[in-house]
Amino acid sequence: MTPQLAFRDLTLGYERHPAIHHLDGTVARGALLAVVGPNGAGKSTLFKGIVGLLRPLAGKVDLCGLDRRDVAYLPQVADIDRTFPISVYDLVAMGLWRTSWLFAGIGASARHRIHHALEAVGLTGFERRPIGNLSGGQLQRVLFARLLLQDARLIVLDEPFNAIDAKTAADLFGLVRRWHGEGRTILAALHDLEMVRTSFPEVLLLAREKVAWGPADDVLTAANLQKARRMCEAFDEDAAECRVAAE
Ligand SMILES: Nc1ncnc2c1ncn2[C@@H]1O[C@H](COP(=O)(O)OP(=O)(O)OP(=O)(O)O)[C@@H](O)[C@H]1O
């Protein structure tokens, strides 16, 4: 197995209070990994650590030689400021930042790619709409169009199918399958365990630390899920500070 991402004794947290403790493990190149766990288990925190929005309190996230620009991130829709005055077209075009210099303008080939990305998510005709006027599902489609343009090797999706209808979820999961078929490495935080069981070969069950990691059927047992719930409920929000790695 060729590793694409590794956690090495990784501790992440806020104001030095740990939210993820001493996580170790390796994600293979081309993996399709679901990250599951109760509310507050640390899934979003882990993803923020992977994409560099959160600096480890201890340990390390190893991208195994990948440039950060080769990592694409879909934040939770709730984290997006929908009052920001930007059109669908411009938000999707931001997916090209790796290849286009934003202030240089967008050329014909880039316009073509944006058009195709919007078509792929079923939003042709929405180009000039401000994002504040979109439904939750439409906004999620726009964010997937942006991911399409990013063309990243490692894709991190935080609750990509939350609060959207079944048709939209199925359409967007079709894109995830396509990326998986192209050999990209995908991590997705999910609450729908049925979807995880049927569609994700590998699962990491988190409860502030690793509860289990492996094939879905081995990880999603009643005993493991109960253990994760108990661990989250028992977690001390004021747990001792972790020393910063650099100290
Ligand atoms: N910006 C922040 N500042 C302080 N604490 C935070 C911050 N963001 C998250 N936390 C805390 O870190 C812990 C892990 O939160 P996180 O959002 O990673 O969990 P999650 O598994 O993604 O939860 P959910 O399923 O509800 O989205 C929680 O106790 C949360 O309150």
The ligand as an SDF file (V2000), in Angstrom:
LIG
                    3D

 31 33  0  0  0  0  0  0  0  0999 V2000
  -13.5250   26.7140   17.2850 N   0  0  0  0  0  0  0  0  0  0  0  0
  -13.6110   25.9380   18.3870 C   0  0  0  0  0  0  0  0  0  0  0  0
  -13.2110   26.4220   19.5960 N   0  0  0  0  0  0  0  0  0  0  0  0
  -13.2770   25.6700   20.7150 C   0  0  0  0  0  0  0  0  0  0  0  0
  -13.7280   24.3920   20.7240 N   0  0  0  0  0  0  0  0  0  0  0  0
  -14.1430   23.8590   19.5570 C   0  0  0  0  0  0  0  0  0  0  0  0
  -14.1030   24.6080   18.3330 C   0  0  0  0  0  0  0  0  0  0  0  0
  -14.5760   23.8100   17.3410 N   0  0  0  0  0  0  0  0  0  0  0  0
  -14.8960   22.6350   17.9110 C   0  0  0  0  0  0  0  0  0  0  0  0
  -14.6330   22.6530   19.2420 N   0  0  0  0  0  0  0  0  0  0  0  0
  -14.8350   21.5590   20.1900 C   0  0  0  0  0  0  0  0  0  0  0  0
  -14.0430   20.4460   19.7700 O   0  0  0  0  0  0  0  0  0  0  0  0
  -14.7620   19.2330   19.9970 C   0  0  0  0  0  0  0  0  0  0  0  0
  -14.8250   18.4530   18.6830 C   0  0  0  0  0  0  0  0  0  0  0  0
  -15.6550   19.1730   17.7900 O   0  0  0  0  0  0  0  0  0  0  0  0
  -15.8220   18.7870   16.2560 P   0  0  0  0  0  0  0  0  0  0  0  0
  -16.5750   19.8910   15.6010 O   0  0  0  0  0  0  0  0  0  0  0  0
  -14.4920   18.4250   15.7060 O   0  0  0  0  0  0  0  0  0  0  0  0
  -16.7130   17.4580   16.3570 O   0  0  0  0  0  0  0  0  0  0  0  0
  -17.5080   16.6910   15.1980 P   0  0  0  0  0  0  0  0  0  0  0  0
  -17.2210   15.2410   15.3910 O   0  0  0  0  0  0  0  0  0  0  0  0
  -17.1810   17.2720   13.8790 O   0  0  0  0  0  0  0  0  0  0  0  0
  -19.0050   17.0010   15.6290 O   0  0  0  0  0  0  0  0  0  0  0  0
  -20.3640   17.0890   14.7370 P   0  0  0  0  0  0  0  0  0  0  0  0
  -20.7250   15.7010   14.3540 O   0  0  0  0  0  0  0  0  0  0  0  0
  -21.3360   17.6760   15.7330 O   0  0  0  0  0  0  0  0  0  0  0  0
  -20.0900   18.0080   13.5620 O   0  0  0  0  0  0  0  0  0  0  0  0
  -16.1250   19.6190   20.5370 C   0  0  0  0  0  0  0  0  0  0  0  0
  -16.0970   19.5130   21.9640 O   0  0  0  0  0  0  0  0  0  0  0  0
  -16.2740   21.0850   20.1640 C   0  0  0  0  0  0  0  0  0  0  0  0
  -17.0590   21.7790   21.1010 O   0  0  0  0  0  0  0  0  0  0  0  0
  1  2  1  0
  2  3  1  0
  2  7  2  0
  3  4  2  0
  4  5  1  0
  5  6  2  0
  6  7  1  0
  6 10  1  0
  7  8  1  0
  8  9  2  0
  9 10  1  0
 10 11  1  0
 11 12  1  0
 11 30  1  0
 12 13  1  0
 13 14  1  0
 13 28  1  0
 14 15  1  0
 15 16  1  0
 16 17  2  0
 16 18  1  0
 16 19  1  0
 19 20  1  0
 20 21  2  0
 20 22  1  0
 20 23  1  0
 23 24  1  0
 24 25  2  0
 24 26  1  0
 24 27  1  0
 28 29  1  0
 28 30  1  0
 30 31  1  0
M  END
$$$$
